[in-house]
Amino acid sequence: MVSAEFFDIFGLIVFAFLFVVGVLMIRKQKLPDWVGFIILLIAILGLIVDGYIVIKTYF
């Protein structure tokens, strides 16, 4: 069985990856800017929430 801690840390990694993807989408201009901004916004909010959970729980 997978523990809950795994999903906390995995979520933090996924949101960091989405942050990088959002920045690259804005820089490369293959899609409209608003798509990159939405992904970037989701990534930033996810990093804040998941980062807060990981810091409060494990440190």
Secondary structure, DSSP 8 states (H G I E B T S, - for coil): ---HHHHHHHHHHHHHHHHHHHHHHHHH-SS-HHHHHHHHHHHHHHHHHHHHHHHHHH-
